[in-house]
Structures are given as structure tokens and as C-alpha cells.
Amino acid sequence: MTTLTTDTLTAVDRCDRCGAQAYVRVVLPVGELLFCGHHAREHAPAYSSVATSVQDETDRLLAEHGAR
């Protein structure tokens, strides 16, 4: 798995699980998934072995919202 550098995720990009703002893009051989920070952590064991790349922008949460 590699880290993908692509367009920054914006408020328009929504988590496929809950609809919150997405901060993680998981590229799979057959498409992609977008996750909020919470769901990215929750589902990481499932996608980490099959993802072709992961764009993780969760560090922006602290900068933008003071979240941990």
C-alpha cells in the first residue's frame, strides 16, 4: 500500500459510512471509498490489506477543529 498524493479532500467529499466530511480516501482495485477520521480508523484493518493507496488528511482535523 502506498500513500496517494492527489487533490485535497474538501467539505464536498463525504464519508461513505456516515456522511460526515471525509478526511481519508482509500483507493481499491475496483473503486474508492471516502471516510471520516473515525470510520477510517474503525475500518483500517479491513481495507489496509486490499487498498492500492490511501490519502490520509486526518492531520487537518487538529489544525481545523482542534480535534484529537
Biopython code that builds the backbone (N, CA, C, O; Angstrom):
import numpy as np
from Bio.PDB.StructureBuilder import StructureBuilder

atoms = [
    (1, "MET", "N", (0.853, -1.176, 0.000)),
    (1, "MET", "CA", (0.000, 0.000, 0.000)),
    (1, "MET", "C", (0.892, 1.230, 0.000)),
    (1, "MET", "O", (1.911, 1.265, 0.690)),
    (2, "THR", "N", (0.510, 2.232, -0.770)),
    (2, "THR", "CA", (1.253, 3.482, -0.835)),
    (2, "THR", "C", (0.367, 4.621, -0.382)),
    (2, "THR", "O", (-0.855, 4.494, -0.317)),
    (3, "THR", "N", (0.996, 5.725, -0.073)),
    (3, "THR", "CA", (0.234, 6.928, 0.259)),
    (3, "THR", "C", (0.052, 7.727, -1.020)),
    (3, "THR", "O", (1.020, 7.998, -1.731)),
    (4, "LEU", "N", (-1.160, 8.096, -1.307)),
    (4, "LEU", "CA", (-1.502, 8.803, -2.534)),
    (4, "LEU", "C", (-1.512, 10.300, -2.282)),
    (4, "LEU", "O", (-2.093, 10.772, -1.304)),
    (5, "THR", "N", (-0.876, 11.032, -3.157)),
    (5, "THR", "CA", (-0.955, 12.485, -3.106)),
    (5, "THR", "C", (-1.806, 12.921, -4.287)),
    (5, "THR", "O", (-1.418, 12.746, -5.442)),
    (6, "THR", "N", (-2.947, 13.479, -3.996)),
    (6, "THR", "CA", (-3.874, 13.902, -5.036)),
    (6, "THR", "C", (-4.591, 15.148, -4.538)),
    (6, "THR", "O", (-4.154, 15.771, -3.570)),
    (7, "ASP", "N", (-5.673, 15.513, -5.182)),
    (7, "ASP", "CA", (-6.416, 16.694, -4.768)),
    (7, "ASP", "C", (-6.829, 16.590, -3.309)),
    (7, "ASP", "O", (-7.232, 15.528, -2.833)),
    (8, "THR", "N", (-6.721, 17.705, -2.616)),
    (8, "THR", "CA", (-7.126, 17.760, -1.218)),
    (8, "THR", "C", (-8.611, 17.477, -1.096)),
    (8, "THR", "O", (-9.414, 17.964, -1.891)),
    (9, "LEU", "N", (-8.967, 16.693, -0.103)),
    (9, "LEU", "CA", (-10.383, 16.425, 0.162)),
    (9, "LEU", "C", (-11.027, 17.713, 0.678)),
    (9, "LEU", "O", (-10.407, 18.459, 1.436)),
    (10, "THR", "N", (-12.252, 17.969, 0.273)),
    (10, "THR", "CA", (-12.954, 19.194, 0.672)),
    (10, "THR", "C", (-14.234, 18.838, 1.419)),
    (10, "THR", "O", (-14.549, 17.663, 1.606)),
    (11, "ALA", "N", (-14.954, 19.845, 1.836)),
    (11, "ALA", "CA", (-16.219, 19.641, 2.546)),
    (11, "ALA", "C", (-17.259, 18.953, 1.666)),
    (11, "ALA", "O", (-18.237, 18.410, 2.180)),
    (12, "VAL", "N", (-17.066, 18.969, 0.380)),
    (12, "VAL", "CA", (-17.982, 18.289, -0.541)),
    (12, "VAL", "C", (-17.786, 16.772, -0.472)),
    (12, "VAL", "O", (-18.720, 16.014, -0.733)),
    (13, "ASP", "N", (-16.577, 16.331, -0.123)),
    (13, "ASP", "CA", (-16.275, 14.901, -0.013)),
    (13, "ASP", "C", (-16.818, 14.387, 1.316)),
    (13, "ASP", "O", (-16.453, 14.878, 2.385)),
    (14, "ARG", "N", (-17.693, 13.394, 1.229)),
    (14, "ARG", "CA", (-18.398, 12.914, 2.418)),
    (14, "ARG", "C", (-18.070, 11.457, 2.707)),
    (14, "ARG", "O", (-17.838, 10.671, 1.788)),
    (15, "CYS", "N", (-18.052, 11.105, 3.972)),
    (15, "CYS", "CA", (-17.794, 9.739, 4.414)),
    (15, "CYS", "C", (-18.866, 8.804, 3.858)),
    (15, "CYS", "O", (-20.061, 9.078, 3.972)),
    (16, "ASP", "N", (-18.425, 7.698, 3.256)),
    (16, "ASP", "CA", (-19.367, 6.729, 2.697)),
    (16, "ASP", "C", (-20.127, 5.977, 3.785)),
    (16, "ASP", "O", (-21.139, 5.337, 3.500)),
    (17, "ARG", "N", (-19.662, 6.046, 4.999)),
    (17, "ARG", "CA", (-20.322, 5.329, 6.093)),
    (17, "ARG", "C", (-21.365, 6.193, 6.809)),
    (17, "ARG", "O", (-22.472, 5.728, 7.082)),
    (18, "CYS", "N", (-21.011, 7.465, 7.117)),
    (18, "CYS", "CA", (-21.916, 8.277, 7.938)),
    (18, "CYS", "C", (-22.284, 9.628, 7.333)),
    (18, "CYS", "O", (-23.202, 10.284, 7.825)),
    (19, "GLY", "N", (-21.595, 10.058, 6.283)),
    (19, "GLY", "CA", (-21.917, 11.329, 5.650)),
    (19, "GLY", "C", (-21.165, 12.532, 6.201)),
    (19, "GLY", "O", (-21.349, 13.646, 5.712)),
    (20, "ALA", "N", (-20.318, 12.328, 7.214)),
    (20, "ALA", "CA", (-19.506, 13.433, 7.734)),
    (20, "ALA", "C", (-18.436, 13.794, 6.701)),
    (20, "ALA", "O", (-18.248, 13.073, 5.722)),
    (21, "GLN", "N", (-17.736, 14.911, 6.920)),
    (21, "GLN", "CA", (-16.682, 15.297, 5.989)),
    (21, "GLN", "C", (-15.616, 14.214, 5.947)),
    (21, "GLN", "O", (-15.178, 13.720, 6.986)),
    (22, "ALA", "N", (-15.206, 13.851, 4.751)),
    (22, "ALA", "CA", (-14.190, 12.817, 4.566)),
    (22, "ALA", "C", (-12.795, 13.411, 4.690)),
    (22, "ALA", "O", (-12.514, 14.484, 4.156)),
    (23, "TYR", "N", (-11.930, 12.707, 5.394)),
    (23, "TYR", "CA", (-10.527, 13.081, 5.532)),
    (23, "TYR", "C", (-9.597, 11.968, 5.055)),
    (23, "TYR", "O", (-8.377, 12.123, 5.080)),
    (24, "VAL", "N", (-10.171, 10.848, 4.623)),
    (24, "VAL", "CA", (-9.373, 9.722, 4.141)),
    (24, "VAL", "C", (-9.997, 9.179, 2.856)),
    (24, "VAL", "O", (-11.193, 8.893, 2.803)),
    (25, "ARG", "N", (-9.161, 9.043, 1.822)),
    (25, "ARG", "CA", (-9.578, 8.416, 0.565)),
    (25, "ARG", "C", (-8.830, 7.098, 0.453)),
    (25, "ARG", "O", (-7.600, 7.069, 0.503)),
    (26, "VAL", "N", (-9.573, 6.009, 0.303)),
    (26, "VAL", "CA", (-8.989, 4.678, 0.148)),
    (26, "VAL", "C", (-9.252, 4.231, -1.288)),
    (26, "VAL", "O", (-10.401, 4.060, -1.697)),
    (27, "VAL", "N", (-8.186, 4.046, -2.038)),
    (27, "VAL", "CA", (-8.315, 3.600, -3.422)),
    (27, "VAL", "C", (-8.158, 2.084, -3.443)),
    (27, "VAL", "O", (-7.170, 1.533, -2.957)),
    (28, "LEU", "N", (-9.149, 1.436, -4.014)),
    (28, "LEU", "CA", (-9.183, -0.019, -4.127)),
    (28, "LEU", "C", (-9.032, -0.404, -5.592)),
    (28, "LEU", "O", (-9.199, 0.447, -6.465)),
    (29, "PRO", "N", (-8.723, -1.654, -5.881)),
    (29, "PRO", "CA", (-8.606, -2.063, -7.278)),
    (29, "PRO", "C", (-9.873, -1.814, -8.098)),
    (29, "PRO", "O", (-9.808, -1.717, -9.324)),
    (30, "VAL", "N", (-11.018, -1.710, -7.433)),
    (30, "VAL", "CA", (-12.295, -1.557, -8.148)),
    (30, "VAL", "C", (-13.018, -0.253, -7.842)),
    (30, "VAL", "O", (-14.211, -0.144, -8.124)),
    (31, "GLY", "N", (-12.349, 0.723, -7.283)),
    (31, "GLY", "CA", (-13.001, 1.993, -6.962)),
    (31, "GLY", "C", (-12.347, 2.640, -5.763)),
    (31, "GLY", "O", (-11.193, 2.356, -5.442)),
    (32, "GLU", "N", (-13.089, 3.512, -5.102)),
    (32, "GLU", "CA", (-12.550, 4.182, -3.920)),
    (32, "GLU", "C", (-13.624, 4.352, -2.865)),
    (32, "GLU", "O", (-14.821, 4.335, -3.154)),
    (33, "LEU", "N", (-13.167, 4.517, -1.633)),
    (33, "LEU", "CA", (-14.040, 4.791, -0.503)),
    (33, "LEU", "C", (-13.543, 6.057, 0.171)),
    (33, "LEU", "O", (-12.342, 6.323, 0.205)),
    (34, "LEU", "N", (-14.468, 6.833, 0.706)),
    (34, "LEU", "CA", (-14.135, 8.025, 1.475)),
    (34, "LEU", "C", (-14.605, 7.798, 2.899)),
    (34, "LEU", "O", (-15.699, 7.282, 3.127)),
    (35, "PHE", "N", (-13.763, 8.190, 3.868)),
    (35, "PHE", "CA", (-14.106, 8.003, 5.272)),
    (35, "PHE", "C", (-13.800, 9.252, 6.085)),
    (35, "PHE", "O", (-12.859, 9.987, 5.784)),
    (36, "CYS", "N", (-14.597, 9.483, 7.108)),
    (36, "CYS", "CA", (-14.253, 10.459, 8.142)),
    (36, "CYS", "C", (-13.112, 9.839, 8.953)),
    (36, "CYS", "O", (-12.794, 8.664, 8.769)),
    (37, "GLY", "N", (-12.510, 10.597, 9.827)),
    (37, "GLY", "CA", (-11.411, 10.066, 10.628)),
    (37, "GLY", "C", (-11.823, 8.875, 11.471)),
    (37, "GLY", "O", (-11.093, 7.886, 11.544)),
    (38, "HIS", "N", (-12.969, 8.953, 12.101)),
    (38, "HIS", "CA", (-13.466, 7.880, 12.953)),
    (38, "HIS", "C", (-13.634, 6.574, 12.184)),
    (38, "HIS", "O", (-13.136, 5.531, 12.608)),
    (39, "HIS", "N", (-14.330, 6.632, 11.066)),
    (39, "HIS", "CA", (-14.582, 5.412, 10.299)),
    (39, "HIS", "C", (-13.327, 4.910, 9.579)),
    (39, "HIS", "O", (-13.205, 3.711, 9.330)),
    (40, "ALA", "N", (-12.405, 5.795, 9.245)),
    (40, "ALA", "CA", (-11.136, 5.346, 8.664)),
    (40, "ALA", "C", (-10.380, 4.490, 9.674)),
    (40, "ALA", "O", (-9.846, 3.438, 9.321)),
    (41, "ARG", "N", (-10.331, 4.938, 10.933)),
    (41, "ARG", "CA", (-9.660, 4.146, 11.977)),
    (41, "ARG", "C", (-10.399, 2.835, 12.218)),
    (41, "ARG", "O", (-9.776, 1.783, 12.364)),
    (42, "GLU", "N", (-11.715, 2.900, 12.260)),
    (42, "GLU", "CA", (-12.512, 1.699, 12.529)),
    (42, "GLU", "C", (-12.334, 0.635, 11.449)),
    (42, "GLU", "O", (-12.243, -0.553, 11.759)),
    (43, "HIS", "N", (-12.283, 1.051, 10.190)),
    (43, "HIS", "CA", (-12.245, 0.102, 9.080)),
    (43, "HIS", "C", (-10.841, -0.154, 8.530)),
    (43, "HIS", "O", (-10.688, -0.925, 7.583)),
    (44, "ALA", "N", (-9.815, 0.477, 9.103)),
    (44, "ALA", "CA", (-8.448, 0.304, 8.608)),
    (44, "ALA", "C", (-8.013, -1.162, 8.547)),
    (44, "ALA", "O", (-7.361, -1.542, 7.574)),
    (45, "PRO", "N", (-8.336, -1.997, 9.525)),
    (45, "PRO", "CA", (-7.919, -3.398, 9.416)),
    (45, "PRO", "C", (-8.497, -4.092, 8.176)),
    (45, "PRO", "O", (-7.858, -4.979, 7.611)),
    (46, "ALA", "N", (-9.675, -3.701, 7.760)),
    (46, "ALA", "CA", (-10.316, -4.344, 6.610)),
    (46, "ALA", "C", (-9.743, -3.841, 5.292)),
    (46, "ALA", "O", (-9.560, -4.631, 4.366)),
    (47, "TYR", "N", (-9.453, -2.532, 5.183)),
    (47, "TYR", "CA", (-9.014, -2.015, 3.892)),
    (47, "TYR", "C", (-7.501, -1.994, 3.709)),
    (47, "TYR", "O", (-7.026, -1.952, 2.575)),
    (48, "SER", "N", (-6.744, -2.023, 4.782)),
    (48, "SER", "CA", (-5.292, -1.862, 4.652)),
    (48, "SER", "C", (-4.637, -2.963, 3.826)),
    (48, "SER", "O", (-3.622, -2.715, 3.175)),
    (49, "SER", "N", (-5.181, -4.148, 3.838)),
    (49, "SER", "CA", (-4.564, -5.240, 3.084)),
    (49, "SER", "C", (-4.982, -5.266, 1.614)),
    (49, "SER", "O", (-4.347, -5.949, 0.811)),
    (50, "VAL", "N", (-6.036, -4.538, 1.247)),
    (50, "VAL", "CA", (-6.512, -4.566, -0.142)),
    (50, "VAL", "C", (-6.403, -3.216, -0.850)),
    (50, "VAL", "O", (-6.562, -3.156, -2.069)),
    (51, "ALA", "N", (-6.138, -2.144, -0.127)),
    (51, "ALA", "CA", (-6.045, -0.812, -0.733)),
    (51, "ALA", "C", (-4.811, -0.698, -1.605)),
    (51, "ALA", "O", (-3.744, -1.201, -1.254)),
    (52, "THR", "N", (-4.958, -0.040, -2.737)),
    (52, "THR", "CA", (-3.798, 0.234, -3.580)),
    (52, "THR", "C", (-3.120, 1.520, -3.145)),
    (52, "THR", "O", (-1.925, 1.697, -3.384)),
    (53, "SER", "N", (-3.864, 2.425, -2.507)),
    (53, "SER", "CA", (-3.299, 3.640, -1.929)),
    (53, "SER", "C", (-4.288, 4.243, -0.941)),
    (53, "SER", "O", (-5.492, 3.995, -1.001)),
    (54, "VAL", "N", (-3.740, 5.042, -0.029)),
    (54, "VAL", "CA", (-4.559, 5.722, 0.978)),
    (54, "VAL", "C", (-4.097, 7.171, 1.071)),
    (54, "VAL", "O", (-2.910, 7.446, 1.246)),
    (55, "GLN", "N", (-5.039, 8.082, 0.954)),
    (55, "GLN", "CA", (-4.773, 9.510, 1.130)),
    (55, "GLN", "C", (-5.352, 9.881, 2.485)),
    (55, "GLN", "O", (-6.570, 9.964, 2.640)),
    (56, "ASP", "N", (-4.494, 10.103, 3.459)),
    (56, "ASP", "CA", (-4.924, 10.366, 4.828)),
    (56, "ASP", "C", (-4.657, 11.829, 5.167)),
    (56, "ASP", "O", (-3.503, 12.249, 5.258)),
    (57, "GLU", "N", (-5.725, 12.604, 5.353)),
    (57, "GLU", "CA", (-5.613, 14.019, 5.704)),
    (57, "GLU", "C", (-6.152, 14.289, 7.111)),
    (57, "GLU", "O", (-6.558, 15.409, 7.422)),
    (58, "THR", "N", (-6.152, 13.261, 7.953)),
    (58, "THR", "CA", (-6.709, 13.436, 9.298)),
    (58, "THR", "C", (-5.907, 14.432, 10.130)),
    (58, "THR", "O", (-6.417, 14.950, 11.124)),
    (59, "ASP", "N", (-4.659, 14.711, 9.744)),
    (59, "ASP", "CA", (-3.896, 15.721, 10.474)),
    (59, "ASP", "C", (-4.548, 17.094, 10.366)),
    (59, "ASP", "O", (-4.317, 17.956, 11.214)),
    (60, "ARG", "N", (-5.354, 17.305, 9.339)),
    (60, "ARG", "CA", (-6.085, 18.567, 9.184)),
    (60, "ARG", "C", (-7.137, 18.757, 10.263)),
    (60, "ARG", "O", (-7.514, 19.893, 10.552)),
    (61, "LEU", "N", (-7.618, 17.683, 10.866)),
    (61, "LEU", "CA", (-8.635, 17.803, 11.905)),
    (61, "LEU", "C", (-8.138, 18.639, 13.069)),
    (61, "LEU", "O", (-8.871, 19.494, 13.566)),
    (62, "LEU", "N", (-6.917, 18.414, 13.512)),
    (62, "LEU", "CA", (-6.349, 19.175, 14.613)),
    (62, "LEU", "C", (-6.169, 20.640, 14.209)),
    (62, "LEU", "O", (-6.481, 21.552, 14.975)),
    (63, "ALA", "N", (-5.662, 20.844, 12.998)),
    (63, "ALA", "CA", (-5.422, 22.209, 12.536)),
    (63, "ALA", "C", (-6.719, 22.986, 12.359)),
    (63, "ALA", "O", (-6.786, 24.174, 12.672)),
    (64, "GLU", "N", (-7.755, 22.307, 11.853)),
    (64, "GLU", "CA", (-9.012, 22.993, 11.542)),
    (64, "GLU", "C", (-9.977, 23.057, 12.710)),
    (64, "GLU", "O", (-10.714, 24.032, 12.858)),
    (65, "HIS", "N", (-9.976, 22.027, 13.538)),
    (65, "HIS", "CA", (-11.026, 21.916, 14.551)),
    (65, "HIS", "C", (-10.508, 21.707, 15.967)),
    (65, "HIS", "O", (-11.295, 21.693, 16.914)),
    (66, "GLY", "N", (-9.217, 21.547, 16.125)),
    (66, "GLY", "CA", (-8.662, 21.294, 17.441)),
    (66, "GLY", "C", (-8.991, 19.911, 17.964)),
    (66, "GLY", "O", (-8.882, 19.657, 19.164)),
    (67, "ALA", "N", (-9.397, 19.007, 17.069)),
    (67, "ALA", "CA", (-9.758, 17.641, 17.462)),
    (67, "ALA", "C", (-8.492, 16.807, 17.619)),
    (67, "ALA", "O", (-7.434, 17.142, 17.087)),
    (68, "ARG", "N", (-8.626, 15.732, 18.350)),
    (68, "ARG", "CA", (-7.509, 14.780, 18.512)),
    (68, "ARG", "C", (-7.868, 13.452, 17.955)),
    (68, "ARG", "O", (-7.059, 12.525, 18.000)),
]
sb = StructureBuilder()
sb.init_structure("model")
sb.init_model(0)
sb.init_chain("A")
sb.init_seg("    ")
for serial, (resi, resn, name, xyz) in enumerate(atoms, 1):
    if name == "N":
        sb.init_residue(resn, " ", resi, " ")
    sb.init_atom(name, np.array(xyz, "f"), 0.0, 1.0, " ", f" {name:<3s}", serial, name[0])
structure = sb.get_structure()
